[in-house]
Amino acid sequence: MIYIIIGVIILILALILSLILFIPFNISFYLEKRGQNILGYFQVKWLRIRLLRHTIPPEEKEEKKEKEKKERKSSLKDVLNVFRKFIAAFEYLTPIFHAFIKSLKLVKLSLNLNIGFTSPVTTALISGYFWSISSILNMIHPINLSITPDFIENKFDATFDFEINLTLYPTVWALLKAITKKPVRELISSVIKLNQ
């Protein structure tokens, strides 16, 4: 009976881990500037469940808990040692970076500008450059770039909306393969020692 329970627990844990690795996380960033006001947010969702959200500017908390941390001054020798370990492990770290890039999928990239300069000629010139670039980039499906020139007021307002999906499996697999290499383990060990 105990073996059946342990087997079921292991199966459930494996299923949860598979879901986390293969179902993408949705990461979004929104920023809006109107005059002197800048508002926005950064959030991470998984299966439409919000895991993390930070507003811009940050929300003021009524009670702020201040924690005093003892700072350890790292010597130049320690920093150089980490740098040497990084150079030695670099060839094993690049597959992690490539896997991370491949695991990203652009969902939305939207940039809307409302600009005006003191000179209407400058406004028209900048708008023309932007239109020529955006007409090419807008042919890529999730990208939407636009500009509205203002020939009366001197302003720079913008709305930026960015959203990507991140699947962890490729990055985690590349990381696990990299950890099997001695230079990578030595780098991790030296970084941990540096931060202690």
C-alpha positions in Angstrom: 0.0 0.0 0.0 2.8 2.4 0.9 4.5 1.8 -2.5 1.3 2.7 -4.3 1.0 5.9 -2.4 4.7 6.8 -3.1 4.2 5.9 -6.7 1.1 8.1 -7.0 3.0 11.0 -5.3 5.9 10.6 -7.7 3.6 10.5 -10.6 1.8 13.7 -9.5 5.1 15.5 -9.0 6.3 14.4 -12.4 3.1 15.7 -14.0 3.4 19.1 -12.2 7.0 19.4 -13.3 6.1 18.5 -16.9 3.3 21.1 -16.9 5.8 23.8 -15.6 8.4 22.9 -18.2 6.2 22.6 -21.2 3.4 25.0 -20.7 4.7 28.5 -21.4 4.8 31.4 -19.0 3.3 34.7 -20.3 5.4 37.7 -19.6 4.0 41.2 -20.4 5.2 44.7 -20.0 3.1 47.9 -20.5 4.3 51.4 -20.3 2.4 54.6 -21.0 3.7 58.2 -21.0 1.3 61.1 -21.0 3.0 64.5 -20.3 4.9 64.1 -17.1 3.0 61.0 -16.0 4.5 57.5 -16.6 2.3 54.5 -15.7 2.7 50.8 -16.5 3.2 47.3 -15.2 5.2 44.2 -15.5 3.5 40.8 -14.9 4.1 37.1 -15.3 1.2 34.7 -15.8 1.0 30.9 -16.1 -2.2 29.1 -17.1 -3.8 32.6 -16.8 -2.9 32.7 -13.2 -1.0 35.8 -12.2 2.2 34.9 -10.5 3.9 38.3 -10.3 2.9 41.9 -10.9 4.8 45.1 -10.4 3.3 48.5 -11.2 5.2 51.5 -12.5 5.6 53.6 -10.5 5.8 51.1 -7.6 2.8 51.2 -5.2 3.6 52.8 -1.9 3.4 50.5 1.1 2.2 51.7 4.4 4.7 49.7 6.3 8.2 49.3 5.0 10.4 46.7 6.7 14.0 47.5 6.5 16.5 44.7 6.8 20.1 45.3 7.5 22.4 43.2 5.5 26.0 42.6 6.2 27.9 43.5 3.1 31.0 41.5 2.3 33.6 43.4 0.4 34.8 41.2 -2.4 38.5 41.4 -3.1 39.8 42.0 -6.6 41.4 38.5 -6.5 37.9 36.9 -5.9 36.4 38.9 -8.8 39.2 38.0 -11.2 38.9 34.4 -10.2 35.1 34.4 -11.1 36.0 36.1 -14.4 38.6 33.4 -15.2 36.1 30.7 -14.3 33.5 32.4 -16.6 35.9 32.5 -19.5 36.7 28.8 -19.0 33.0 27.8 -18.9 31.9 30.2 -21.7 31.7 27.5 -24.4 29.3 25.5 -22.2 27.2 28.5 -21.3 26.4 29.7 -24.9 24.0 26.8 -25.5 22.0 28.0 -22.5 21.7 31.4 -24.1 20.7 30.0 -27.5 18.1 27.7 -25.9 16.7 30.6 -23.9 16.3 32.7 -27.1 14.7 29.8 -28.9 12.3 29.3 -26.0 10.9 32.8 -26.4 7.9 33.5 -28.6 6.9 37.1 -29.4 3.1 37.5 -28.8 2.8 41.3 -29.1 5.0 44.3 -29.7 3.1 47.5 -30.0 4.6 51.0 -29.9 2.5 54.1 -30.5 4.1 57.5 -30.5 2.6 61.0 -30.3 5.4 63.5 -30.9 5.8 67.1 -31.7 8.9 69.4 -31.9 9.3 73.1 -31.8 9.8 73.0 -35.6 7.1 71.4 -37.7 9.7 70.5 -40.3 11.6 68.5 -37.7 8.3 66.8 -36.6 7.6 65.9 -40.3 11.1 64.6 -40.9 11.2 62.4 -37.8 7.7 61.1 -38.5 8.7 60.3 -42.1 11.7 58.3 -40.9 9.6 56.4 -38.4 6.9 55.7 -41.0 9.4 54.3 -43.5 10.9 51.9 -40.8 7.5 50.9 -39.3 6.0 50.1 -42.7 8.6 47.3 -43.1 8.4 46.1 -39.5 4.6 46.1 -39.4 4.7 43.3 -42.0 5.9 41.0 -39.2 2.6 39.7 -37.6 2.9 40.5 -33.9 4.6 43.9 -34.4 2.5 47.1 -34.6 4.4 50.5 -34.8 2.6 53.8 -35.3 3.3 57.5 -34.9 1.0 60.5 -34.7 2.8 63.8 -35.4 1.7 66.9 -33.5 2.6 70.0 -35.4 1.3 72.4 -32.8 2.6 71.2 -29.4 6.1 70.2 -28.3 5.5 66.8 -26.8 6.7 63.2 -26.6 4.0 60.8 -25.5 4.1 57.0 -26.0 2.4 53.7 -25.3 4.5 50.6 -25.3 2.9 47.1 -25.0 5.2 44.0 -25.1 4.2 40.4 -24.5 6.2 37.2 -24.9 5.7 33.5 -24.0 8.6 31.6 -22.3 8.8 27.8 -22.3 11.2 26.6 -19.7 12.0 23.1 -21.1 14.8 24.1 -23.6 16.6 26.3 -21.2 16.4 23.9 -18.3 17.6 21.0 -20.5 20.6 23.1 -21.7 21.3 24.2 -18.1 21.3 20.6 -16.9 23.7 19.6 -19.7 26.0 22.5 -18.8 26.1 21.6 -15.1 27.6 18.2 -16.0 30.7 20.1 -17.2 33.4 20.7 -14.6 34.1 24.4 -15.6 30.5 25.3 -15.1 30.3 23.7 -11.7 33.5 25.5 -10.7 32.0 28.8 -11.9 28.8 28.3 -9.9 30.9 27.4 -6.8 33.1 30.5 -7.2 30.0 32.8 -7.6 28.4 31.3 -4.5 31.6 31.9 -2.5 31.7 35.5 -3.8 28.2 36.2 -2.6 28.6 34.7 0.8 
